[in-house]
Amino acid sequence: MTVTELRTTPATPATPPPVLRTAATLWLAAVAFGALEAALMAVTMLYDGVQVTDLLPGMGFRVAVFAGATFLALRLRRGANWARWALAVTLGVFGTISLVKEPIEYVLAGGSIVEAMAGLDAVGWVFATSRVLHVLSVFGALTLMFQPRANAYFKA
């Protein structure tokens, strides 16, 4: 093998398998659902009289998370194994905890999901639907990122 061939031969196959591209798409969908949820929360809080300046730190944090998640998903789509692990740990573990913590605490405190759903207005239904789709997108992406075809791709 010549020096030129060594420099141009990738360590992994050039094209990531479809399962990784689909996982990346699901991560991007999760980002979109998260952005929708953040927008709904902000609009609701502003409607309730909260000042914009009070929302800025939380929204700034969310924008940073969304930007980081988008970057990682795009790197995953191109076949970066480090992005797979970063997504799995940061958003797959800690992000999921942040999404389900409040509803789980509500149920553990004796709250009823049926009663909570009965009290939702239109915005609440959009938010709840988005949150369910958000969590399903994350679980789907996590599952696909570690499918045997993805694992074989990274071992190549």
DSSP file with accessible surface (Angstrom, degrees, kcal/mol):
  #  RESIDUE AA STRUCTURE BP1 BP2  ACC     N-H-->O    O-->H-N    N-H-->O    O-->H-N    TCO  KAPPA ALPHA  PHI   PSI    X-CA   Y-CA   Z-CA
    1    1 A M              0   0  159      0, 0.0     2,-0.1     0, 0.0     0, 0.0   0.000 360.0 360.0 360.0 134.2    0.0    0.0    0.0
    2    2 A T     >  -     0   0   77      1,-0.1     4,-2.1     4,-0.0     5,-0.2  -0.344 360.0-108.7 -83.9 167.7    1.4    3.4   -0.9
    3    3 A V  H  > S+     0   0   96      1,-0.2     4,-2.1     2,-0.2     5,-0.2   0.905 120.4  54.0 -61.6 -40.7    1.5    6.5    1.3
    4    4 A T  H  > S+     0   0   85      1,-0.2     4,-1.6     2,-0.2    -1,-0.2   0.923 107.9  49.5 -61.7 -42.8   -1.3    8.1   -0.8
    5    5 A E  H  > S+     0   0   91      1,-0.2     4,-1.4     2,-0.2    -1,-0.2   0.897 108.8  53.0 -65.0 -38.2   -3.5    5.1   -0.3
    6    6 A L  H  < S+     0   0  111     -4,-2.1    -1,-0.2     1,-0.2    -2,-0.2   0.899 110.3  47.4 -63.8 -38.9   -3.0    5.1    3.4
    7    7 A R  H  < S+     0   0  184     -4,-2.1    -1,-0.2     1,-0.2    -2,-0.2   0.812 118.0  40.4 -72.8 -29.1   -4.0    8.8    3.6
    8    8 A T  H  < S+     0   0  103     -4,-1.6    -1,-0.2    -5,-0.2    -2,-0.2   0.558  90.4  96.3 -99.8  -7.0   -7.1    8.3    1.5
    9    9 A T  S  < S-     0   0   78     -4,-1.4     2,-0.1    -5,-0.2    -4,-0.0  -0.735  71.9-137.3 -86.7 116.6   -8.3    5.0    2.9
   10   10 A P        -     0   0   80      0, 0.0     4,-0.1     0, 0.0    -2,-0.1  -0.364   9.8-130.1 -72.0 154.7  -10.9    5.7    5.6
   11   11 A A  S    S+     0   0   94      2,-0.1     3,-0.0    -2,-0.1    -2,-0.0   0.782  96.2  33.4 -72.4 -27.9  -10.9    3.7    8.8
   12   12 A T  S    S-     0   0   40      1,-0.1   142,-0.1     2,-0.0   141,-0.1  -0.869 109.1 -76.2-122.2 160.4  -14.6    3.0    8.4
   13   13 A P        -     0   0   61      0, 0.0    -1,-0.1     0, 0.0    -2,-0.1  -0.199  44.8-119.1 -54.6 149.3  -16.7    2.5    5.2
   14   14 A A  S    S+     0   0   85      1,-0.1    -3,-0.0    -4,-0.1    -2,-0.0   0.858  96.7  52.6 -62.6 -38.9  -17.4    5.7    3.4
   15   15 A T  S    S-     0   0  102     64,-0.0    -1,-0.1     0, 0.0    63,-0.1  -0.880  82.1-134.8-107.2 118.0  -21.2    5.6    3.6
   16   16 A P        -     0   0   11      0, 0.0   134,-0.1     0, 0.0     5,-0.1  -0.319  36.8 -96.6 -62.3 151.2  -22.8    5.0    7.0
   17   17 A P    >>  -     0   0   24      0, 0.0     4,-1.4     0, 0.0     3,-1.4  -0.272  33.0-107.6 -67.5 156.2  -25.6    2.4    7.0
   18   18 A P  H 3> S+     0   0   80      0, 0.0     4,-2.8     0, 0.0     5,-0.2   0.817 116.7  67.4 -53.7 -30.8  -29.2    3.6    6.6
   19   19 A V  H 3> S+     0   0    7      1,-0.2     4,-2.1     2,-0.2     5,-0.1   0.880 102.2  46.2 -61.7 -34.6  -29.8    2.8   10.3
   20   20 A L  H <> S+     0   0    0     -3,-1.4     4,-2.5     2,-0.2    -1,-0.2   0.886 111.2  50.8 -74.4 -38.3  -27.4    5.6   11.3
   21   21 A R  H  X S+     0   0   84     -4,-1.4     4,-2.1     2,-0.2    -2,-0.2   0.909 111.8  48.5 -65.3 -38.0  -29.0    8.1    9.0
   22   22 A T  H  X S+     0   0   72     -4,-2.8     4,-2.4     2,-0.2    -2,-0.2   0.917 109.9  51.7 -67.5 -41.4  -32.4    7.2   10.4
   23   23 A A  H  X S+     0   0    0     -4,-2.1     4,-2.3    -5,-0.2    -2,-0.2   0.926 109.6  50.0 -59.6 -43.6  -31.1    7.6   13.9
   24   24 A A  H  X S+     0   0    0     -4,-2.5     4,-2.3     1,-0.2    -1,-0.2   0.906 109.1  51.8 -62.2 -40.3  -29.7   11.0   13.1
   25   25 A T  H  X S+     0   0   67     -4,-2.1     4,-2.3     1,-0.2    -1,-0.2   0.905 108.7  50.9 -63.6 -39.2  -33.1   12.0   11.6
   26   26 A L  H  X S+     0   0   47     -4,-2.4     4,-2.5     2,-0.2    -1,-0.2   0.887 108.2  52.2 -66.5 -36.9  -34.8   10.9   14.8
   27   27 A W  H  X S+     0   0    3     -4,-2.3     4,-2.1     2,-0.2    -2,-0.2   0.916 109.8  49.2 -62.6 -41.5  -32.4   13.0   16.8
   28   28 A L  H  X S+     0   0   54     -4,-2.3     4,-2.2     2,-0.2    -2,-0.2   0.885 109.8  51.6 -65.4 -36.2  -33.2   16.0   14.6
   29   29 A A  H  X S+     0   0   31     -4,-2.3     4,-2.8     2,-0.2     5,-0.2   0.916 107.5  52.8 -64.1 -41.2  -36.9   15.3   15.1
   30   30 A A  H  X S+     0   0    4     -4,-2.5     4,-2.6     1,-0.2    -2,-0.2   0.903 108.2  50.9 -61.0 -40.0  -36.3   15.2   18.9
   31   31 A V  H  X S+     0   0   23     -4,-2.1     4,-2.6     2,-0.2    -1,-0.2   0.931 110.0  49.9 -61.7 -43.9  -34.7   18.6   18.6
   32   32 A A  H  X S+     0   0   59     -4,-2.2     4,-2.4     2,-0.2    -2,-0.2   0.922 111.5  47.6 -63.2 -42.6  -37.6   20.0   16.7
   33   33 A F  H  X S+     0   0   53     -4,-2.8     4,-2.6     1,-0.2    -1,-0.2   0.911 111.6  51.3 -65.0 -39.9  -40.1   18.6   19.3
   34   34 A G  H  X S+     0   0    4     -4,-2.6     4,-2.5    -5,-0.2    -2,-0.2   0.902 109.5  50.0 -62.2 -40.3  -38.0   20.1   22.0
   35   35 A A  H  X S+     0   0   42     -4,-2.6     4,-2.5     2,-0.2    -2,-0.2   0.906 110.1  50.5 -65.6 -40.3  -38.0   23.5   20.3
   36   36 A L  H  X S+     0   0   72     -4,-2.4     4,-2.7     2,-0.2    -2,-0.2   0.936 111.3  48.4 -62.1 -44.8  -41.7   23.3   19.9
   37   37 A E  H  X S+     0   0    4     -4,-2.6     4,-2.6     1,-0.2    -2,-0.2   0.915 111.5  49.7 -62.0 -42.6  -42.1   22.5   23.6
   38   38 A A  H  X S+     0   0    6     -4,-2.5     4,-2.6     2,-0.2    -1,-0.2   0.913 111.5  49.0 -63.2 -41.7  -39.8   25.4   24.5
   39   39 A A  H  X S+     0   0   52     -4,-2.5     4,-2.8     2,-0.2     5,-0.2   0.921 111.2  49.3 -64.9 -42.5  -41.7   27.8   22.3
   40   40 A L  H  X S+     0   0   32     -4,-2.7     4,-2.4     1,-0.2    -2,-0.2   0.914 112.4  48.1 -63.3 -41.9  -45.0   26.7   23.8
   41   41 A M  H  X S+     0   0   57     -4,-2.6     4,-2.7    -5,-0.2    -2,-0.2   0.924 112.8  48.5 -63.5 -43.7  -43.7   27.1   27.4
   42   42 A A  H  X S+     0   0   16     -4,-2.6     4,-2.8     2,-0.2     5,-0.2   0.936 112.8  46.6 -63.8 -46.0  -42.3   30.6   26.6
   43   43 A V  H  X S+     0   0   96     -4,-2.8     4,-2.5     1,-0.2    -1,-0.2   0.923 113.8  48.8 -63.4 -42.7  -45.5   31.8   25.0
   44   44 A T  H  X S+     0   0   56     -4,-2.4     4,-1.8    -5,-0.2    -1,-0.2   0.926 112.9  47.3 -62.8 -43.4  -47.6   30.5   27.8
   45   45 A M  H  <>S+     0   0   78     -4,-2.7     5,-2.5     2,-0.2    -2,-0.2   0.901 112.1  49.5 -66.7 -39.9  -45.3   32.1   30.4
   46   46 A L  H ><5S+     0   0   74     -4,-2.8     3,-1.5     1,-0.2    -1,-0.2   0.909 109.7  51.9 -63.9 -40.4  -45.3   35.4   28.6
   47   47 A Y  H 3<5S+     0   0  199     -4,-2.5    -1,-0.2     1,-0.3    -2,-0.2   0.862 106.4  55.1 -62.5 -34.5  -49.1   35.2   28.4
   48   48 A D  T 3<5S-     0   0  114     -4,-1.8    -1,-0.3    -5,-0.2    -2,-0.2   0.403 128.6 -97.2 -81.1   1.0  -49.2   34.6   32.2
   49   49 A G  T < 5S+     0   0   52     -3,-1.5    -3,-0.2     1,-0.3     2,-0.2   0.487  71.0 149.0 101.9   3.6  -47.1   37.8   32.7
   50   50 A V      < -     0   0   46     -5,-2.5    -1,-0.3    -6,-0.1     2,-0.2  -0.493  49.5-115.6 -70.0 139.7  -43.6   36.5   33.0
   51   51 A Q    >>  -     0   0  124     -2,-0.2     3,-1.1     1,-0.1     4,-0.8  -0.491  13.8-124.4 -76.8 146.8  -41.0   39.0   31.8
   52   52 A V  H >> S+     0   0   83      1,-0.3     4,-1.3     2,-0.2     3,-1.2   0.893 111.1  59.6 -56.5 -39.9  -38.9   38.2   28.7
   53   53 A T  H 34 S+     0   0   98      1,-0.3    -1,-0.3     2,-0.2     3,-0.0   0.798 100.3  56.1 -63.6 -26.6  -35.7   38.8   30.7
   54   54 A D  H <4 S+     0   0  111     -3,-1.1     4,-0.4     1,-0.2    -1,-0.3   0.744 108.8  47.9 -74.4 -23.5  -36.8   36.1   33.2
   55   55 A L  H <X S+     0   0   18     -3,-1.2     4,-2.6    -4,-0.8     5,-0.3   0.696  90.2  84.3 -86.9 -21.9  -37.0   33.6   30.3
   56   56 A L  H  X S+     0   0  101     -4,-1.3     4,-3.0     1,-0.2     5,-0.2   0.874  86.5  49.9 -57.2 -45.4  -33.7   34.4   28.7
   57   57 A P  H  > S+     0   0   96      0, 0.0     4,-2.2     0, 0.0    -1,-0.2   0.951 115.6  43.2 -61.0 -46.3  -31.4   32.2   30.8
   58   58 A G  H  > S+     0   0   28     -4,-0.4     4,-2.3     1,-0.2    -2,-0.2   0.903 116.6  46.9 -64.2 -41.5  -33.6   29.1   30.3
   59   59 A M  H  X S+     0   0   46     -4,-2.6     4,-2.7     2,-0.2    -1,-0.2   0.893 110.0  53.8 -69.1 -37.7  -34.1   29.8   26.7
   60   60 A G  H  X S+     0   0   43     -4,-3.0     4,-2.2    -5,-0.3    -2,-0.2   0.923 109.3  48.7 -60.9 -42.6  -30.4   30.4   26.1
   61   61 A F  H  X S+     0   0  141     -4,-2.2     4,-2.4    -5,-0.2    -2,-0.2   0.935 111.8  49.1 -61.9 -45.8  -29.6   27.1   27.7
   62   62 A R  H  X S+     0   0   89     -4,-2.3     4,-3.0     1,-0.2     5,-0.2   0.910 109.1  51.8 -62.3 -42.2  -32.2   25.3   25.5
   63   63 A V  H  X S+     0   0   93     -4,-2.7     4,-2.7     1,-0.2    -1,-0.2   0.919 110.0  49.9 -60.9 -41.2  -30.8   26.9   22.4
   64   64 A A  H  X S+     0   0   62     -4,-2.2     4,-2.6     2,-0.2    -2,-0.2   0.923 112.1  47.3 -63.5 -42.7  -27.3   25.7   23.3
   65   65 A V  H  X S+     0   0   49     -4,-2.4     4,-2.9     2,-0.2     5,-0.2   0.930 112.8  49.0 -63.7 -44.6  -28.6   22.2   23.9
   66   66 A F  H  X S+     0   0   42     -4,-3.0     4,-2.4     2,-0.2    -2,-0.2   0.910 112.4  48.1 -62.4 -41.6  -30.5   22.2   20.6
   67   67 A A  H  X S+     0   0   59     -4,-2.7     4,-2.6    -5,-0.2    -2,-0.2   0.934 113.6  47.0 -65.1 -44.0  -27.5   23.5   18.7
   68   68 A G  H  X S+     0   0   33     -4,-2.6     4,-2.7     1,-0.2    -2,-0.2   0.915 112.8  49.1 -62.7 -43.2  -25.3   20.9   20.3
   69   69 A A  H  X S+     0   0    4     -4,-2.9     4,-2.7     2,-0.2    -1,-0.2   0.904 111.2  49.9 -64.3 -40.2  -27.8   18.1   19.6
   70   70 A T  H  X S+     0   0   47     -4,-2.4     4,-2.5    -5,-0.2     5,-0.2   0.938 111.1  49.1 -63.6 -46.0  -28.1   19.2   16.0
   71   71 A F  H  X S+     0   0  113     -4,-2.6     4,-2.1     1,-0.2    -2,-0.2   0.943 113.6  46.2 -57.6 -48.3  -24.3   19.3   15.6
   72   72 A L  H  X S+     0   0   23     -4,-2.7     4,-2.6     1,-0.2    -2,-0.2   0.902 111.2  51.7 -64.2 -40.6  -24.0   15.8   17.1
   73   73 A A  H  X S+     0   0    0     -4,-2.7     4,-2.5     1,-0.2    -1,-0.2   0.910 110.2  48.9 -63.6 -39.6  -26.8   14.4   15.0
   74   74 A L  H  X S+     0   0   81     -4,-2.5     4,-1.1     2,-0.2    -1,-0.2   0.879 111.8  48.9 -68.4 -36.2  -25.3   15.7   11.8
   75   75 A R  H  <>S+     0   0   74     -4,-2.1     5,-2.1    -5,-0.2     4,-0.3   0.890 110.4  51.3 -68.1 -39.3  -21.9   14.2   12.8
   76   76 A L  H ><5S+     0   0    0     -4,-2.6     3,-2.0     3,-0.2    -2,-0.2   0.926 104.8  56.8 -60.3 -43.6  -23.6   10.9   13.6
   77   77 A R  H 3<5S+     0   0   90     -4,-2.5    -1,-0.2     1,-0.3    -2,-0.2   0.825 106.6  50.2 -57.7 -31.3  -25.3   11.0   10.1
   78   78 A R  T 3<5S-     0   0  175     -4,-1.1    -1,-0.3    -3,-0.2    -2,-0.2   0.453 128.9 -97.7 -88.4  -2.2  -21.7   11.2    8.6
   79   79 A G  T < 5 +     0   0   11     -3,-2.0     2,-0.7    -4,-0.3    -3,-0.2   0.703  63.8 158.9 100.0  23.3  -20.6    8.2   10.7
   80   80 A A     >< -     0   0   11     -5,-2.1     4,-1.4     1,-0.2     3,-0.3  -0.692  24.4-165.0 -85.6 113.9  -18.9    9.7   13.7
   81   81 A N  H  > S+     0   0   58     -2,-0.7     4,-2.1     1,-0.2     5,-0.2   0.867  88.7  59.1 -64.8 -36.5  -18.8    7.1   16.5
   82   82 A W  H  > S+     0   0  132      1,-0.2     4,-2.4     2,-0.2    -1,-0.2   0.871 103.6  52.7 -61.4 -34.1  -17.9    9.7   19.1
   83   83 A A  H  > S+     0   0    0     -3,-0.3     4,-2.7     2,-0.2     5,-0.2   0.877 105.1  55.5 -68.3 -36.5  -21.1   11.6   18.2
   84   84 A R  H  X S+     0   0   12     -4,-1.4     4,-2.4     2,-0.2    -2,-0.2   0.946 112.3  42.0 -59.1 -48.0  -23.0    8.3   18.8
   85   85 A W  H  X S+     0   0  130     -4,-2.1     4,-2.5     2,-0.2     5,-0.3   0.886 113.0  52.6 -70.0 -37.5  -21.6    8.0   22.3
   86   86 A A  H  X>S+     0   0   31     -4,-2.4     4,-2.5    -5,-0.2     5,-0.5   0.929 112.5  45.4 -63.7 -42.6  -22.0   11.7   23.1
   87   87 A L  I  X>S+     0   0    0     -4,-2.7     5,-2.8     1,-0.2     4,-1.0   0.919 112.2  52.0 -64.8 -43.3  -25.7   11.6   22.1
   88   88 A A  I  <>S+     0   0   13     -4,-2.4     5,-0.7    -5,-0.2    -2,-0.2   0.925 118.5  35.3 -60.9 -44.5  -26.3    8.4   24.0
   89   89 A V  I  X>S+     0   0   76     -4,-2.5     5,-1.6     3,-0.2     4,-0.7   0.963 125.1  36.0 -77.2 -51.6  -24.8    9.7   27.2
   90   90 A T  I  <>S+     0   0   65     -4,-2.5     5,-1.6    -5,-0.3    -3,-0.2   0.977 136.4  14.1 -71.4 -55.6  -25.9   13.4   27.2
   91   91 A L  I  <XS+     0   0   33     -4,-1.0     5,-1.1    -5,-0.5    -3,-0.2   0.840 125.7  55.1 -92.0 -34.2  -29.3   13.3   25.6
   92   92 A G  I  4<S+     0   0    9     -5,-2.8    -3,-0.2    -6,-0.2    -4,-0.2   0.898 127.1  17.5 -66.3 -38.7  -30.1    9.6   25.8
   93   93 A V  I  X<S+     0   0   73     -5,-0.7     4,-2.2    -4,-0.7    -3,-0.2   0.901 137.5  28.4 -95.9 -67.2  -29.5    9.5   29.6
   94   94 A F  I  ><S+     0   0  134     -5,-1.6     4,-2.1     1,-0.2    -3,-0.2   0.883 122.1  50.9 -69.7 -38.1  -29.6   13.0   31.0
   95   95 A G  I  ><S+     0   0   17     -5,-1.6     4,-1.5     2,-0.2    -1,-0.2   0.914 110.8  49.1 -64.2 -42.0  -32.0   14.4   28.4
   96   96 A T  H  ><S+     0   0   16     -5,-1.1     4,-2.0     1,-0.2     3,-0.3   0.917 108.3  53.7 -64.4 -41.7  -34.5   11.6   28.9
   97   97 A I  H  X S+     0   0   91     -4,-2.2     4,-2.0     1,-0.2    -1,-0.2   0.932 107.8  51.0 -57.8 -42.8  -34.4   12.0   32.6
   98   98 A S  H  < S+     0   0   81     -4,-2.1     4,-0.4     1,-0.2    -1,-0.2   0.818 111.3  49.1 -66.6 -26.8  -35.2   15.7   32.2
   99   99 A L  H  < S+     0   0   14     -4,-1.5    -1,-0.2    -3,-0.3    -2,-0.2   0.825 122.0  29.6 -79.5 -34.2  -38.2   14.8   29.9
  100  100 A V  H  X S+     0   0   43     -4,-2.0     4,-2.2    -3,-0.1     5,-0.2   0.544  95.7  87.9-106.3  -8.4  -39.8   12.2   32.2
  101  101 A K  H  X S+     0   0  109     -4,-2.0     4,-2.7    -5,-0.3     5,-0.2   0.940  90.3  46.1 -57.7 -52.4  -38.8   13.4   35.7
  102  102 A E  H  > S+     0   0  150     -4,-0.4     4,-2.4     1,-0.2    -1,-0.2   0.936 113.8  46.2 -63.6 -47.6  -41.8   15.7   36.2
  103  103 A P  H  > S+     0   0   65      0, 0.0     4,-2.3     0, 0.0    -1,-0.2   0.909 113.9  49.8 -63.1 -37.5  -44.5   13.3   35.0
  104  104 A I  H  X S+     0   0   89     -4,-2.2     4,-2.8     1,-0.2     5,-0.2   0.934 111.0  48.8 -65.7 -43.4  -43.0   10.4   37.0
  105  105 A E  H  X S+     0   0   97     -4,-2.7     4,-1.7    -5,-0.2    -1,-0.2   0.899 109.9  53.4 -61.5 -39.1  -42.9   12.6   40.1
  106  106 A Y  H  <>S+     0   0  105     -4,-2.4     5,-2.5    -5,-0.2    -2,-0.2   0.935 112.2  43.1 -61.3 -46.3  -46.5   13.6   39.5
  107  107 A V  H ><5S+     0   0   64     -4,-2.3     3,-1.9     1,-0.2    -2,-0.2   0.918 112.1  53.0 -67.8 -42.5  -47.7   10.0   39.3
  108  108 A L  H 3<5S+     0   0  143     -4,-2.8    -1,-0.2     1,-0.3    -2,-0.2   0.803 103.8  57.9 -64.0 -26.8  -45.6    8.9   42.3
  109  109 A A  T 3<5S-     0   0   90     -4,-1.7    -1,-0.3    -5,-0.2    -2,-0.2   0.381 131.8 -92.6 -83.1   4.0  -47.2   11.8   44.3
  110  110 A G  T < 5S+     0   0   66     -3,-1.9    -3,-0.2     1,-0.3    -2,-0.2   0.506  75.8 149.7 101.2   3.9  -50.6   10.3   43.6
  111  111 A G      < -     0   0   21     -5,-2.5     2,-0.5    -6,-0.2    -1,-0.3  -0.377  41.9-130.0 -70.9 151.5  -51.5   12.3   40.5
  112  112 A S     >  -     0   0   38      1,-0.2     4,-2.5    -2,-0.1     5,-0.2  -0.900   5.4-154.2-106.0 127.2  -53.7   10.7   37.9
  113  113 A I  H  > S+     0   0  102     -2,-0.5     4,-2.8     2,-0.2     5,-0.2   0.910  98.8  53.4 -63.1 -40.6  -52.7   10.8   34.2
  114  114 A V  H  > S+     0   0  112      1,-0.2     4,-2.1     2,-0.2    -1,-0.2   0.931 111.2  45.2 -61.9 -45.1  -56.4   10.5   33.2
  115  115 A E  H  > S+     0   0  142      2,-0.2     4,-1.3     1,-0.2    -1,-0.2   0.899 112.5  51.3 -65.7 -40.4  -57.3   13.5   35.3
  116  116 A A  H  < S+     0   0   40     -4,-2.5     3,-0.4     1,-0.2    -2,-0.2   0.920 111.7  47.1 -62.7 -42.2  -54.3   15.5   34.1
  117  117 A M  H >< S+     0   0   80     -4,-2.8     3,-1.4     1,-0.2    -1,-0.2   0.862 106.6  58.0 -68.2 -34.2  -55.2   14.8   30.5
  118  118 A A  H 3< S+     0   0   87     -4,-2.1    -1,-0.2     1,-0.3    -2,-0.2   0.807 105.0  52.5 -65.7 -26.9  -58.8   15.7   31.1
  119  119 A G  T 3< S+     0   0   68     -4,-1.3    -1,-0.3    -3,-0.4     2,-0.2   0.386  84.3 116.2 -90.7   4.5  -57.7   19.2   32.3
  120  120 A L    <   -     0   0   58     -3,-1.4     2,-0.1    -4,-0.2    -3,-0.0  -0.518  50.0-154.0 -78.2 139.8  -55.6   20.0   29.2
  121  121 A D     >  -     0   0  106     -2,-0.2     4,-2.4     1,-0.0     5,-0.2  -0.303  45.0 -81.6 -91.9-173.1  -56.5   22.9   26.9
  122  122 A A  H  > S+     0   0   77      1,-0.2     4,-2.3     2,-0.2     5,-0.2   0.914 132.7  48.2 -60.3 -43.1  -55.4   22.9   23.2
  123  123 A V  H  > S+     0   0   62      1,-0.2     4,-2.8     2,-0.2    -1,-0.2   0.909 110.4  52.7 -64.6 -39.9  -51.9   24.2   24.0
  124  124 A G  H  > S+     0   0   13      1,-0.2     4,-2.9     2,-0.2    -1,-0.2   0.895 108.7  49.7 -62.2 -39.6  -51.6   21.5   26.7
  125  125 A W  H  X S+     0   0  114     -4,-2.4     4,-2.6     2,-0.2     5,-0.2   0.908 111.2  48.7 -66.9 -40.8  -52.6   18.8   24.2
  126  126 A V  H  X S+     0   0   70     -4,-2.3     4,-2.6     2,-0.2    -2,-0.2   0.939 114.0  47.2 -63.0 -44.0  -50.1   20.1   21.6
  127  127 A F  H  X S+     0   0   50     -4,-2.8     4,-2.7     2,-0.2    -2,-0.2   0.942 113.4  47.1 -62.7 -48.1  -47.4   20.1   24.3
  128  128 A A  H  X S+     0   0   33     -4,-2.9     4,-2.4     2,-0.2    -2,-0.2   0.915 113.3  48.4 -62.6 -41.6  -48.2   16.6   25.6
  129  129 A T  H  X S+     0   0   73     -4,-2.6     4,-2.5     1,-0.2     5,-0.2   0.930 112.4  49.0 -64.1 -43.4  -48.3   15.2   22.1
  130  130 A S  H  X S+     0   0    4     -4,-2.6     4,-2.7    -5,-0.2    -2,-0.2   0.913 110.0  51.6 -62.5 -41.1  -45.0   16.8   21.3
  131  131 A R  H  X S+     0   0   51     -4,-2.7     4,-2.6     2,-0.2     5,-0.2   0.920 110.2  48.3 -64.8 -41.4  -43.4   15.5   24.5
  132  132 A V  H  X S+     0   0   88     -4,-2.4     4,-2.6     1,-0.2    -2,-0.2   0.949 114.7  45.2 -63.2 -46.1  -44.6   11.9   23.8
  133  133 A L  H  X S+     0   0   72     -4,-2.5     4,-2.4     2,-0.2    -2,-0.2   0.872 111.0  55.1 -65.0 -34.8  -43.2   12.2   20.2
  134  134 A H  H  X S+     0   0   24     -4,-2.7     4,-2.1    -5,-0.2    -2,-0.2   0.953 110.8  43.7 -61.2 -51.2  -40.0   13.7   21.6
  135  135 A V  H  X S+     0   0   21     -4,-2.6     4,-2.7     1,-0.2     5,-0.2   0.915 113.6  51.1 -63.7 -42.4  -39.4   10.8   24.0
  136  136 A L  H  X S+     0   0  103     -4,-2.6     4,-2.6     1,-0.2    -1,-0.2   0.887 108.6  52.4 -63.3 -37.0  -40.3    8.2   21.3
  137  137 A S  H  X S+     0   0   11     -4,-2.4     4,-2.6     2,-0.2    -1,-0.2   0.917 110.6  47.6 -63.4 -43.4  -37.8    9.9   18.9
  138  138 A V  H  X S+     0   0    5     -4,-2.1     4,-2.8     2,-0.2     5,-0.2   0.949 113.8  46.3 -63.4 -48.5  -35.1    9.7   21.5
  139  139 A F  H  X S+     0   0   95     -4,-2.7     4,-2.3     1,-0.2    -2,-0.2   0.904 113.7  49.6 -62.6 -39.7  -35.8    6.0   22.2
  140  140 A G  H  X S+     0   0   24     -4,-2.6     4,-2.6    -5,-0.2    -1,-0.2   0.930 112.1  47.5 -63.7 -44.1  -36.0    5.2   18.5
  141  141 A A  H  X S+     0   0    0     -4,-2.6     4,-2.5     1,-0.2    -2,-0.2   0.927 111.8  50.1 -63.4 -44.3  -32.7    7.0   17.8
  142  142 A L  H  X S+     0   0   37     -4,-2.8     4,-0.8     1,-0.2    -1,-0.2   0.918 111.8  48.4 -60.1 -44.2  -31.0    5.2   20.7
  143  143 A T  H >< S+     0   0   83     -4,-2.3     3,-0.8    -5,-0.2    -2,-0.2   0.937 113.8  45.6 -62.8 -45.9  -32.2    1.9   19.6
  144  144 A L  H >< S+     0   0   40     -4,-2.6     3,-1.5     1,-0.2     6,-0.3   0.864 104.4  62.0 -68.3 -34.7  -31.1    2.4   16.0
  145  145 A M  H 3< S+     0   0    0     -4,-2.5    -1,-0.2     1,-0.3    -2,-0.2   0.756 111.1  39.6 -63.8 -23.2  -27.7    3.8   16.9
  146  146 A F  T << S+     0   0   66     -4,-0.8    -1,-0.3    -3,-0.8    -2,-0.2   0.122  83.7 128.8-116.5  21.3  -26.8    0.5   18.6
  147  147 A Q  S X> S-     0   0   56     -3,-1.5     4,-2.7     1,-0.1     3,-0.5  -0.349  76.1-104.6 -66.0 156.1  -28.3   -1.9   16.1
  148  148 A P  H 3> S+     0   0   95      0, 0.0     4,-2.8     0, 0.0     5,-0.2   0.869 121.8  54.7 -54.1 -36.8  -26.0   -4.7   14.9
  149  149 A R  H 3> S+     0   0  152      2,-0.2     4,-1.8     1,-0.2     5,-0.1   0.899 110.5  45.8 -66.2 -36.8  -25.5   -2.9   11.5
  150  150 A A  H <> S+     0   0    0     -3,-0.5     4,-2.1    -6,-0.3    -1,-0.2   0.930 113.3  49.1 -69.1 -44.6  -24.4    0.3   13.2
  151  151 A N  H  X S+     0   0   50     -4,-2.7     4,-1.7     1,-0.2    -2,-0.2   0.912 111.2  50.1 -60.8 -42.1  -22.1   -1.6   15.5
  152  152 A A  H  X S+     0   0   59     -4,-2.8     4,-1.4    -5,-0.2    -1,-0.2   0.889 107.4  55.0 -63.7 -38.9  -20.6   -3.5   12.6
  153  153 A Y  H  < S+     0   0   16     -4,-1.8     3,-0.4     1,-0.2    -1,-0.2   0.932 110.5  44.4 -59.3 -46.0  -20.1   -0.2   10.7
  154  154 A F  H  < S+     0   0   28     -4,-2.1    -1,-0.2     1,-0.2    -2,-0.2   0.772 111.0  53.9 -74.4 -23.3  -18.1    1.3   13.6
  155  155 A K  H  <        0   0  181     -4,-1.7    -1,-0.2    -5,-0.2    -2,-0.2   0.736 360.0 360.0 -79.4 -21.1  -16.1   -1.9   14.1
  156  156 A A     <        0   0   68     -4,-1.4    -3,-0.0    -3,-0.4  -145,-0.0  -0.240 360.0 360.0 -68.1 360.0  -15.0   -1.9   10.4
